[in-house]
C-alpha cells in the first residue's frame, strides 16, 4: 500500500465561527442524525489535486513563498525495497538506492517533490523556527524498520536551512542531542530567537504516566541540562503535546490537561496560575487545539487564548465522547475566567 498526501487548492471556502451561539446551531446537529451539510458548500469553491508530496504530511512547514517541508514517520516501508514481495506502508518517495524516504520538500510552483534523507525516526516529533529562519525538529520515535533503518529519534535535534534551489538538506546532531528523551513534546520560539522545548514522554505510551513522563523543559541552542517543571508532573495523564504560546510580555502561556499557567522561562518561575477550563481534558491523547487570538487595540492588546475540542477522560477509552465546547480566556484580566460556548460538532484532534 502506498501512502501519499495530495496537495489541494481550496478556493473561497466558507468557514463558520467556532463560537457562534449554540442556540442558533442546535438544529444543525443531532448525534443520531447524519452530519449536517449545506447546499451552499458545493457552490463555495472546489478542491483540485495538483500534485503529490511523496510522503504523508505528519508535519507540513511553509519555508518560503515556494517551498514546503514535509515530515513523516519512519515505519516498516522505509527500507531497501525487496524484489520478491511488497512491503507494507511504503512511501511513494524513494532515493536512487531504493530506500523509501520519510521527508520531502515540495515545490509549490513546479508541483513536484524532492526526497530528503533523515537518519532518525521523526514520528511524534515537534518543531519550530530559530530567529534566523532555520527550522529545528526535535524528538521522535523509536529505532524502527525491519532492517532498523531509522535510528532512535527520542533525543534528536534536526536542522533544515531553507533554500530556493535544491541544495538544502537535513543536518542532524548526533553529539548535540537534547538532554531528555521526548516523544510528543512541544516547541515554541522565544523573543531572543532560540526555542523552548517542553514535555513529552521517554517512550511511546498510550497515556503518559509517572514512569515515562518527561516533566522538564530545555532550550535550543542548548543552555545546559533540562530543567524540572512540577506542572508537568501534576497534569498527568493527559499532558503530551502541551499547548504553548509566547505572550507579548515574553512569558509563556502553557496548558496541559485542563490546567494552564503563565511561565517565565528565564527565571524558571510561574508568574500566574489560571483557572481550570471546565469540562473534559484537552491535551493529547484526548487532544483539542488552541490558538492565541489577534492582539487588538480595543481591549488594550490583552492576550486571549481559545481552546476547542478534547474528549472524556481515560476511563472512557475508545467509547468516550469527543468534546463540543470552546473556552476563551483573557490572560491579562485581573479575575480571568473561562468563557465557554458550544459549537456544532464534537471535535477530537481538530
N, C-alpha and C positions, 0 to 999 in steps of 0.2 A: 504494500500500500504506500502510495506516495502522498506526502503532505506538503502543501504549499499555501501561502497566503496570497489571495487575489487582491491586487491593488484596484481600487474603485474610485470613480469620480462621483461625488454626491452633490447634486445641484439643487439649491434653493429648498432644502428640506425644512419643513415647518416643524419646530420643536415647541412643546408646551412647557410652562414653568413647573418646577417641582413643588412649588409652594402655593399653588392655586388653592382656592377654597375647597375643602373636602366636600362641603355640601353641594357645590356645583358639579363635582365629579362622581358622586356616589352612583349615579345611574350608568356610568360607563363601565363599572367593574362589579362582577359578582363571581365568587370563587367557583360556582357551579356552572357558569356560562362560558362560552368560548371567548378568547381575548377580543377586546374591543378594537375595531378598525373603522376608519373613516374613509368614505369615498374620495375625500379631499386629498388624502395621502398620495393616491395614484396620480393626481394632477400636480403635485407639488414639485416634482423633479424626477430624476431617474438615476440609476446606478449602472455603470458600464465598466466591464473588466477591460483594462487597457494594458495589463502586464502581469507578470508573476514575480514573486520575490525569492523563490527558490527554497526558502525555509519558512516555517511558521513564525509569525511575529509575536513571540512571547513579550519582547520589548521592541518598540519602534521609536527611533530618536531622529528628529529632524536636525541635520547637521548644518545645513546652509540652504540657500534657495534652490539647490539642485539635488542634494544627496540625502538619503535616509539610511541610517544604520539600523540593521535588524539583528536581533539576538534571539536564538532559540535555545533549546536544551540539547545536550548530547544524550542520545539513547542508543538502543541496540543497532539502529540502522547506520549510525555514523562510524562505520568501519570499512575496511577494504572490501569491495564487492566480491562475492563468491561466484564462480562460474556454474555451479550445479544446483543452486537453489536461490530463491529470492528472500532476502532478509526483510523482516517486518519493519515498519516505521522508517523507511529510508527516505531521507530528504531528496528533493529534486536537485538541489545544488551539489555539484561534485567538483573535486580537483582532478587534474590530469592523472593522478595516481590511482583514481578510482574511489578514493575516500569521499564520503559524504560530508558536507560542511554543516555547521550549525550556527553560522553567522554570515550575513551578506551585506553588501552596500547596494542600495537601489538608486538608479539614476532616473530622476523624475522626467527629464527631457527625452531621454532615449527609451524609457520604459524597459530597461534591462538591469539585470543584477550581476554583481561580481562576488564570487565566493571569497570569504575571509577565513583565515585559519586561526583557530583558538587551540590552546593546549589544555585548558582546564574546563571542567563542566560548569557552565553558566546557568544551570537550572536554578530557579528561585533566587537569583541574584538581585542586586539593586544598583542603580547608577545615577550619576549626576555630573554636571559640568564644573570644572575648575574655572577660576576667573579668567584664564587665558583662552578659554574655549575648548580645552582638552576634555574629552569625555572619559569618565572613570567608571568602570564596572567593578563591583565588589561582591565577594561571597559567591555562593553557588552550591552545587550538589556534590554527591559522592563520586569517586572513581567509577567509571561505567563503560559499557560496551563489551561485547563478547571477547574482544582482544584487549580490553581495558585501554581503549584508545584515548579517552579523556581522563586526565589526572584529576584528583580531588580539587574542587574549587572552593571549599569552605573558607579558606583564608586568602583567597586570590584577590589581587588588585590588577585589573586590566586597563590599559591606556589606549585610547584611539585619538590621534590628532587629525581632525578633518582636513580634507583637501578637495580640490575641484577636478583633479585628474584621477588616475588610478594608482597613485603611488602610496597611499596611506594604508597601513596595516595595523593589526593589533600588536601591542607590546605588553608582555606580562612580566610580573615582578616575582621571580622565584625566591629571591632573597629579601625583597621588600614587602613581604606579605603583612596582613593585618595581625593584630595581637591575639584575636579570638576567632574561633570558628563562627561563621554567620550564614545561616540558611534562613531566608526571608528577613533580611534586615531592611532598614530604610536609610536613604541618603538625602541630605539637604545641604545646599550651598550656603556658606556663611558670608558676612559682609567683606571679609578680607580675601575672598576668592578661594579659600580652602573648603573642604567638605566635611560634614558631620555625619558619622556612621553610627547607627544605633540599633541595638536589639538583635533579634533573630534567635535561632536555636543552634546547638552544636552539631546536630544531625537531623535528617528528615524525621518528622514526628506527625502524628495525626492531630494532636493538640499539644501545645507547649506544656512542659512540666518542670518541676524543680531540678530533675536530673539533667535535662538537656537545655534548659533555659540559658541564654546568654544575656544577663542583665547588666550590660555595660555599654559604653559608647567610646568612640575614638575618633581621631581626625586623620585626614589625608591632605597634604603630606603629613606623615606621622609626627606627632608631638610626644611620643613615648607610649607607655603601656596603656591598655584600655582601662577605663575608669568605671567603677561600680556605680549603678544607679538603682537604689531601692525601689523606685517607682515601677521598674520592670519586673521586680520580684512580686510586688503587691498586686499586679494586674494579671497574673496567671488565671486561667489557662489560655485565654484568647488575647494574645498580645503580640503576635507576629505581624510584620509589616506595619508598625505603628504609624499613625498619621503625624506628619511633622511639617510645620510651616514657619518660615522666617518672618518675623514681625518687624515693623519699622523701627522699633527700639533696639534691634539687634539680638533680642531674645528669641527663643523658640517656643512655639506652641506645640506640645507633644500630647497625643491622645492614644490611649490603649484600652481595649475592652470597653468600659463605659466612662472612664475617668480621663481627665486632662489637667495639665499643668502649664504654667509659663516658666521657662527654664533659662537661666543664664549659663551658657556653655563655657564662658571664660572663667567665671567664678565657681562653677560647679555647685550652684545653689538653685533651689526652687524659689522663684520670685513670688508666685501666687498659685494656690490650689483652687481649682474651679469646680463648680458643682457637677455631679454625675449627670450624664444625659439619661433621661427616662427611657424605660423600655429595655430592649434586648442589647446584647453585645454587638459591637460594630467592627471589631477587629478580626483579622484572619485567624482561623479558617472560616469564621462566620461573618465575613467582611462586608462592610458597606464602602462608602467613599467619602472624601472630604475635599473642600476647596476653601481657600482664603478669598473672600469676596473683594471686589474692587474697592480701593480706598477712595472715599468721596468727601468733598468739602462740606456737604450738607450736614454731616454728623461729626465734623471736626476730625476727619480722617481716622475715625475709630477702626480698629482691626476687628473684622467679623468673620467667623467661620461658619460653614454649612456642612453638616454631616447627614448623609442619607443612606438608608438601607441597613442591612445586617440580618441577623437571624436569632432564633431562640437558642438557648444555651446548649451546652454539650450533652446534657441529659436527654435531649430530644433526638440527637444524632440525625440520621437521614430523614426522619419523619418530622423534623422541626419546620416551622413555618418561617418563610422569609419576612423581613420587616417592611412595613409600608409607610414609615414615618421619616421625616426630615427634622433635624434640630438646628436652630440658628442661635449663635451665641456672640454677644458683643464683648470682646475680651477687655475692652477699656472701660466698660460700665462699672461703677463702684459696687453695685449689687448685681453682678452678672447672673443671669438665669437663662435657661434654655427656652426658646420659643418653639413649640412643636406643632407641626401640621402633618396631614396625611395626604399622600399622593395616590395616583390611580392604581398602580400595581405594586405589590411587594417586590423588593429587589435584593438579590444576593449577588455580590461581586459585580456591581454596576460599573 
